Amino acid sequence: GNTSRNALRADAWQNWDFSLFRSFDIRERHRLQFRAEFFNLFNQVNFAPPFGVVISPFFGRVLSAAPSRDIQFALKYIF
């Protein structure tokens, strides 16, 4: 073929992860920690690379994307 090298490129991947931690003293040696963690904070769409099998009818098409924003909360008891 006459296609140049690296002709099928994907868009740039943008992902911001963020976390907040807060510890609360309960007693002298006991603490409670609250955590909030955000994955893909700004909910940026990240598309997968284009399909690369030349003989496929899906050649050059983007068929999927990465997961959207995830948020998780946790409590941790430390003694």
Secondary structure, 3 states (H helix, E strand, C coil): CCCCCCCCCCCCCCCCCEEEEEEEECCCCCEEEEEEEEECCCCCCCECCCCCCCCCCCCCCCCCECCCCEEEEEEEEEC
